[in-house]
Amino acid sequence: MEVILKEDVPKLGSRGDVVRVAEGYGRNFLLPKKLAIEASAANKAVIDQMKAAAVRRSAKEKAGAEELAKQFDGLSVSFKRRSGEHEQLFGSVTSGDIAEALDKKGFNVDRRKIQLHEPLKTVGEFTVPVKLHRDVTTHFKVIIEKDATE
């Protein structure tokens, strides 16, 4: 069965692709969840319009992300945390903590866009990437200092 994908489907294709799938997968999963429509001449014309709209929307989102990336130049966020021997933190600084600190500075960034592979667990200065758009990634500094009350 041939279907046209209306949304990105992992390990199958992206929006607008015409893909060949098993009959059961198409009828029982893709079509009921509105992830795809059957491939016909009329539906292909509708998908072409959807692709054009998606390209315009993506260009607008990318321009907005690039503008926000310029504002991230020279930005740094600092945290004071208790730490033990060898500059090891009691706890960690996570992407949620960083997103909250950015929100206080006026940047509304979702924590899932902050590309921390693992939480920061030591005192120091780190460069953290933020993926604002599929094609736009920017970096800023996170400084973790030892809490002076110890």
Contact map, one row per residue, 1 for C-alpha under 8 A:
111000000000000000011110010000000000000000000000000000000000000000000000000000000000000000000000000000000000000000000000000000000000000000000000000000
111100000000000001111000000000000000011000000000000000000000000000000000000000000000000000000000000000000000000000000000000000000000000000000000000000
111110000000000001111000010000000001111000000000000000000000000000000000000000000000000000000000000000000000000000000000000000000000000000000000000000
011111000000001111100000000000000001111000010010000000000000000000000000000000000000000000000000000000000000000000000000000000000000000000000000000000
001111111000111111100000000000000011100000000000000000000000000000000000000000000000000000000000000000000000000000000000000000000000000000000000000000
000111110000001100000000000000000111100000000010000000000000000000000000000000000000000000000000000000000000000000000000000000000000000000000000000000
000011111000011100000000000000000011000000000000000000000000000000000000000000000000000000000000000000000000000000000000000000000000000000000000000000
000011111100111000000000000000000010000000000000000000000000000000000000000000000000000000000000000000000000000000000000000000000000000000000000000000
000010111111111000000000000000000010000000000000000000000000000000000000000000000000000000000000000000000000000000000000000000000000000000000000000000
000000011111110000000000000000000000000000000000000000000000000000000000000000000000000000000000000000000000000000000000000000000000000000000000000000
000000001111100000000000000000000000000000000000000000000000000000000000000000000000000000000000000000000000000000000000000000000000000000000000000000
000000001111110000100000000000000000000000000000000000000000000000000000000000000000000000000000000000000000000000000000000000000000000000000000000000
000010011111111010100000000000000000000000000000000000000000000000000000000000000000000000000000000000000000000000000000000000000000000000000000000000
000010111101111110000000000000000000000000000000000000000000000000000000000000000000000000000000000000000000000000000000000000000000000000000000000000
000111111000111110000000000000000000000000000000001000000000000000000000000000000000000000000000000000000000000000000000000000000000000000000000000000
000111100000011111000000000000000000000000000011011000000000000000000000000000000000000000000000000000000000000000000000000000000000000000000000000000
000110000000111111100000000000000000000000000000000000000000000000000000000000000000000000000000000000000000000000000000000000000000000000000000000000
011110000000000111110000000000000000001000000000000000000000000000000000000000000000000000000000000000000000000000000000000000000000000000000000000000
011110000001100011111000000000000000000000000000000000000000000000000000000000000000000000000000000000000000000000000000000000000000000000000000000000
111000000000000001111100000000000000000000000000000000000000000000000000000000000000000000000000000000000000000000000000000000000000000000000000000000
111000000000000000111110110000000000000000000000000000000000000000000000000000000000000000000000000000000000000000000000000000000000000000000000000000
100000000000000000011111110000000000000000000000000000000000000000000000000000000000000000000000000000000000000000000000000000000000000000000000000000
100000000000000000001111111000000000000000000000000000000000000000000000000000000000000000000000000000000000000000000000000000000000000000000000000000
000000000000000000000111111110000000000000000000000000000000000000000000000000000000000000000000000000000000000000000000000000000000000000000000000000
000000000000000000001111111111000000000000000000000000000000000000000000000000000000000000000000000000000000000000000000000000000000000000000000000000
101000000000000000001111111111100001000000000000000000000000000000000000000000000000000000000000000000000000000000000000000000000000000000000000000000
000000000000000000000011111111110000000000000000000000000000000000000000000000000000000000000000000000000000000000000000000000000000000000000000000000
000000000000000000000001111111110000000000000000000000000000000000000000000000000000000000000000000000000000000000000000000000000000000000000000000000
000000000000000000000001111111111000000000000000000000000000000000000000000000000000000000000000000000000000000000000000000000000000000000000000000000
000000000000000000000000111111111111100000000000000000000000000000000000000000000000000000000000000000000000000000000000000000000000000000000000000000
000000000000000000000000011111111111110000000000000000000000000000000000000000000000000000000000000000000000000000000000000000000000000000000000000000
000000000000000000000000001111111110000000000000000000000000000000000000000000000000000000000000000000000000000000000000000000000000000000000000000000
000000000000000000000000000011111111000000000000000000000000000000000000000000000000000000000000000000000000000000000000000000000000000000000000000000
000001000000000000000000000001111111100000000000000000000000000000000000000000000000000000000000000000000000000000000000000000000000000000000000000000
000011111000000000000000000001111111100000000000000000000000000000000000000000000000000000000000000000000000000000000000000000000000000000000000000000
001111100000000000000000010001101111110000000000000000000000000000000000000000000000000000000000000000000000000000000000000000000000000000000000000000
001111000000000000000000000001100111111000100000000000000000000000000000000000000000000000000000000000000000000000000000000000000000000000000000000000
011100000000000000000000000000100001111100100000000000000000000000000000000000000000000000000000000000000000000000000000000000000000000000000000000000
011100000000000001000000000000000000111110110000000000000000000000000000000000000000000000000000000000000000000000000000000000000000000000000000000000
000000000000000000000000000000000000011111110000000000000000000000000000000000000000000000000000000000000000000000000000000000000000000000000000000000
000000000000000000000000000000000000001111111000000000000000000000000000000000000000000000000000000000000000000000000000000000000000000000000000000000
000000000000000000000000000000000000000111111100000000000000000000000000000000000000000000000000000000000000000000000000000000000000000000000000000000
000000000000000000000000000000000000111111111110000000000000000000000000000000000000000000000000000000000000000000000000000000000000000000000000000000
000100000000000000000000000000000000001111111111000000000000000000000000000000000000000000000000000000000000000000000000000000000000000000000000000000
000000000000000000000000000000000000000011111111100000000000000000000000000000000000000000000000000000000000000000000000000000000000000000000000000000
000000000000000000000000000000000000000001111111110000000000000000000000000000000000000000000000000000000000000000000000000000000000000000000000000000
000101000000000100000000000000000000000000111111111000000000000000000000000000000000000000000000000000000000000000000000000000000000000000000000000000
000000000000000100000000000000000000000000011111111100000000000000000000000000000000000000000000000000000000000000000000000000000000000000000000000000
000000000000000000000000000000000000000000001111111110000000000000000000000000000000000000000000000000000000000000000000000000000000000000000000000000
000000000000000100000000000000000000000000000111111111000000000000000000000000000000000000000000000000000000000000000000000000000000000000000000000000
000000000000001100000000000000000000000000000011111111100000000000000000000000000000000000000000000000000000000000000000000000000000000000000000000000
000000000000000000000000000000000000000000000001111111110000000000000000000000000000000000000000000000000000000000000000000000000000000000000000000000
000000000000000000000000000000000000000000000000111111111000000000000000000000000000000000000000000000000000000000000000000000000000000000000000000000
000000000000000000000000000000000000000000000000011111111100000000000000000000000000000000000000000000000000000000000000000000000000000000000000000000
000000000000000000000000000000000000000000000000001111111110000000000000000000000000000000000000000000000000000000000000000000000000000000000000000000
000000000000000000000000000000000000000000000000000111111111000000000000000000000000000000000000000000000000000000000000000000000000000000000000000000
000000000000000000000000000000000000000000000000000011111111100000000000000000000000000000000000000000000000000000000000000000000000000000000000000000
000000000000000000000000000000000000000000000000000001111111110000000000000000000000000000000000000000000000000000000000000000000000000000000000000000
000000000000000000000000000000000000000000000000000000111111111000000000000000000000000000000000000000000000000000000000000000000000000000000000000000
000000000000000000000000000000000000000000000000000000011111111100000000000000000000000000000000000000000000000000000000000000000000000000000000000000
000000000000000000000000000000000000000000000000000000001111111110000000000000000000000000000000000000000000000000000000000000000000100000000000000000
000000000000000000000000000000000000000000000000000000000111111111000000000000000000000000000000000000000000000000000000000000000000101100000000000000
000000000000000000000000000000000000000000000000000000000011111111100000000000000000000000000000000000000000000000000000000000000000000000000000000000
000000000000000000000000000000000000000000000000000000000001111111110000000000000000000000000000000000000000000000000000000000000000000000000000000000
000000000000000000000000000000000000000000000000000000000000111111111000000000000000000000000000000000000000000000000000000000000001100100000000000000
000000000000000000000000000000000000000000000000000000000000011111111100000000000000000000000000000000000000000000000000000000000000000100000000000000
000000000000000000000000000000000000000000000000000000000000001111111110000000000000000000000000000000000000000000000000000000000000000000000000000000
000000000000000000000000000000000000000000000000000000000000000111111111000000000000000000000000000000000000000000000000000000000000000000000000000000
000000000000000000000000000000000000000000000000000000000000000011111111100000000000000000000000000000000000000000000000000000000001000111000000000000
000000000000000000000000000000000000000000000000000000000000000001111111100000000000000000000000000000000000000000000000000000000000000000000000000000
000000000000000000000000000000000000000000000000000000000000000000111111101000000000000000000000000000000000000000000000000000000000000000000000000000
000000000000000000000000000000000000000000000000000000000000000000011111111000000000000000000000000000000000000000000000000000000000000001110000000000
000000000000000000000000000000000000000000000000000000000000000000001111111000000000000000000000000000000000000000000000000000000000000000110000000000
000000000000000000000000000000000000000000000000000000000000000000000001111100000000000000000000000000000000000000000000000000000000000000011000000000
000000000000000000000000000000000000000000000000000000000000000000000011111110000000000000000000000000000000000000000000000000000000000000011000000000
000000000000000000000000000000000000000000000000000000000000000000000000011111000000000000000000000000000000000000000000000000000000000000011110000000
000000000000000000000000000000000000000000000000000000000000000000000000001111100000000000000000010011000000000000000000000000000000000000001110000000
000000000000000000000000000000000000000000000000000000000000000000000000000111110000000000000000000000000000000000000000000000000000000000000111100000
000000000000000000000000000000000000000000000000000000000000000000000000000011111000000000000000000000000000000000000000000000000000000000000111100000
000000000000000000000000000000000000000000000000000000000000000000000000000001111100000000000000000000000000000000000000000000000000000000000001111000
000000000000000000000000000000000000000000000000000000000000000000000000000000111110000011000000000000000000000000000000000000000000000000000001111000
000000000000000000000000000000000000000000000000000000000000000000000000000000011111000011000000000000000000000000000000000000000000000000000000011001
000000000000000000000000000000000000000000000000000000000000000000000000000000001111101111000000000000000000000000000000011000000000000000000000011000
000000000000000000000000000000000000000000000000000000000000000000000000000000000111111111000000000000000000000000000000000000000000000000000000000000
000000000000000000000000000000000000000000000000000000000000000000000000000000000011111100000000000000000000000000000000000000000000000000000000000000
000000000000000000000000000000000000000000000000000000000000000000000000000000000001111100000000000000000000000000000000000000000000000000000000000000
000000000000000000000000000000000000000000000000000000000000000000000000000000000011111110000000000000000000000000000000011000000000000000000000010000
000000000000000000000000000000000000000000000000000000000000000000000000000000000011111111000000000000000000000000000000111000000000000000000000000000
000000000000000000000000000000000000000000000000000000000000000000000000000000001111001111110000000000000000000000000000111000000000000000000000000000
000000000000000000000000000000000000000000000000000000000000000000000000000000001111000111110000000000000000000000000000100000000000000000000000000000
000000000000000000000000000000000000000000000000000000000000000000000000000000000000000011111000000000000000000000000000100000000000000000000000000000
000000000000000000000000000000000000000000000000000000000000000000000000000000000000000011111100000000000000000000000011110000000000000000000000000000
000000000000000000000000000000000000000000000000000000000000000000000000000000000000000000111110110000000000000000000011100000000000000000000000000000
000000000000000000000000000000000000000000000000000000000000000000000000000000000000000000011111110000000000000000010111000000000000000000000000000000
000000000000000000000000000000000000000000000000000000000000000000000000000000000000000000001111111000000000001101110010000000000000000000000000000000
000000000000000000000000000000000000000000000000000000000000000000000000000000000000000000000111111100000000001000000000000000000000000000000000000000
000000000000000000000000000000000000000000000000000000000000000000000000000000000000000000001111111110000000000000000000000000000000000000000000000000
000000000000000000000000000000000000000000000000000000000000000000000000000010000000000000001111111111000000001000000000000000000000000000000000000000
000000000000000000000000000000000000000000000000000000000000000000000000000000000000000000000011111111100001111001000000000000000000000000000000000000
000000000000000000000000000000000000000000000000000000000000000000000000000000000000000000000001111111110000000000000000000000000000000000000000000000
000000000000000000000000000000000000000000000000000000000000000000000000000010000000000000000000111111111000000000000000000000000000000000000000000000
000000000000000000000000000000000000000000000000000000000000000000000000000010000000000000000000011111111111100000000000000000000000000000000000000000
000000000000000000000000000000000000000000000000000000000000000000000000000000000000000000000000001111111111100000000000000000000000000000000000000000
000000000000000000000000000000000000000000000000000000000000000000000000000000000000000000000000000111111110000000000000000000000000000000000000000000
000000000000000000000000000000000000000000000000000000000000000000000000000000000000000000000000000011111110000000000000000000000000000000000000000000
000000000000000000000000000000000000000000000000000000000000000000000000000000000000000000000000000001111111000000000000000000000000000000000000000000
000000000000000000000000000000000000000000000000000000000000000000000000000000000000000000000000000001111111100000000000000000000000000000000000000000
000000000000000000000000000000000000000000000000000000000000000000000000000000000000000000000000001001100111110000000000000000000000000000000000000000
000000000000000000000000000000000000000000000000000000000000000000000000000000000000000000000000001001100011111011000000000000000000000000000000000000
000000000000000000000000000000000000000000000000000000000000000000000000000000000000000000000000001000000001111111000000000000000000000000000000000000
000000000000000000000000000000000000000000000000000000000000000000000000000000000000000000000011011000000000111111000000000000000000000000000000000000
000000000000000000000000000000000000000000000000000000000000000000000000000000000000000000000010000000000000011111100000000000000000000000000000000000
000000000000000000000000000000000000000000000000000000000000000000000000000000000000000000000000000000000000111111100000000000000111000000000000000000
000000000000000000000000000000000000000000000000000000000000000000000000000000000000000000000010001000000000111111110000000000011110000000000000000000
000000000000000000000000000000000000000000000000000000000000000000000000000000000000000000000010000000000000000111111000000000011110000000000000000000
000000000000000000000000000000000000000000000000000000000000000000000000000000000000000000000110000000000000000001111110000000011000000000000000000000
000000000000000000000000000000000000000000000000000000000000000000000000000000000000000000000000000000000000000000111110000000000000000000000000000000
000000000000000000000000000000000000000000000000000000000000000000000000000000000000000000000100000000000000000000011111000000000000000000000000000000
000000000000000000000000000000000000000000000000000000000000000000000000000000000000000000011110000000000000000000011111100000000000000000000000000000
000000000000000000000000000000000000000000000000000000000000000000000000000000000000000000011100000000000000000000000111110000000000000000000000000000
000000000000000000000000000000000000000000000000000000000000000000000000000000000000000111111000000000000000000000000011111000000000000000000000000000
000000000000000000000000000000000000000000000000000000000000000000000000000000000010001110010000000000000000000000000001111100000000000000000001000000
000000000000000000000000000000000000000000000000000000000000000000000000000000000010001110000000000000000000000000000000111110000000000000000011110000
000000000000000000000000000000000000000000000000000000000000000000000000000000000000000000000000000000000000000000000000011111000000000000000011100000
000000000000000000000000000000000000000000000000000000000000000000000000000000000000000000000000000000000000000000000000001111100000000000001111000000
000000000000000000000000000000000000000000000000000000000000000000000000000000000000000000000000000000000000000000000000000111110000000000001110000000
000000000000000000000000000000000000000000000000000000000000000000000000000000000000000000000000000000000000000000000000000011111000000000111100000000
000000000000000000000000000000000000000000000000000000000000000000000000000000000000000000000000000000000000000001110000000001111100000000111100000000
000000000000000000000000000000000000000000000000000000000000000000000000000000000000000000000000000000000000000001110000000000111110000011110000000000
000000000000000000000000000000000000000000000000000000000000000000000000000000000000000000000000000000000000000011100000000000011111000011110000000000
000000000000000000000000000000000000000000000000000000000000000000000000000000000000000000000000000000000000000011100000000000001111110111000000000000
000000000000000000000000000000000000000000000000000000000000000010001000000000000000000000000000000000000000000010000000000000000111110111000000000000
000000000000000000000000000000000000000000000000000000000000110010000000000000000000000000000000000000000000000000000000000000000011111110000000000000
000000000000000000000000000000000000000000000000000000000000000000000000000000000000000000000000000000000000000000000000000000000011111110000000000000
000000000000000000000000000000000000000000000000000000000000010000000000000000000000000000000000000000000000000000000000000000000000111110000000000000
000000000000000000000000000000000000000000000000000000000000010011001000000000000000000000000000000000000000000000000000000000000011111111000000000000
000000000000000000000000000000000000000000000000000000000000000000001000000000000000000000000000000000000000000000000000000000001111111111100000000000
000000000000000000000000000000000000000000000000000000000000000000001001000000000000000000000000000000000000000000000000000000001111000111110000000000
000000000000000000000000000000000000000000000000000000000000000000000001100000000000000000000000000000000000000000000000000000111100000011111000000000
000000000000000000000000000000000000000000000000000000000000000000000001111100000000000000000000000000000000000000000000000000111100000001111100000000
000000000000000000000000000000000000000000000000000000000000000000000000011110000000000000000000000000000000000000000000000011110000000000111110000000
000000000000000000000000000000000000000000000000000000000000000000000000000111100000000000000000000000000000000000000000000011110000000000011111000000
000000000000000000000000000000000000000000000000000000000000000000000000000111100000000000000000000000000000000000000000001111000000000000001111100000
000000000000000000000000000000000000000000000000000000000000000000000000000001111000000000000000000000000000000000000000011110000000000000000111110000
000000000000000000000000000000000000000000000000000000000000000000000000000001111000000000000000000000000000000000000000001100000000000000000011111000
000000000000000000000000000000000000000000000000000000000000000000000000000000011110001000000000000000000000000000000000001000000000000000000001111100
000000000000000000000000000000000000000000000000000000000000000000000000000000011110000000000000000000000000000000000000000000000000000000000000111111
000000000000000000000000000000000000000000000000000000000000000000000000000000000000000000000000000000000000000000000000000000000000000000000000011111
000000000000000000000000000000000000000000000000000000000000000000000000000000000000000000000000000000000000000000000000000000000000000000000000001111
000000000000000000000000000000000000000000000000000000000000000000000000000000000100000000000000000000000000000000000000000000000000000000000000001111
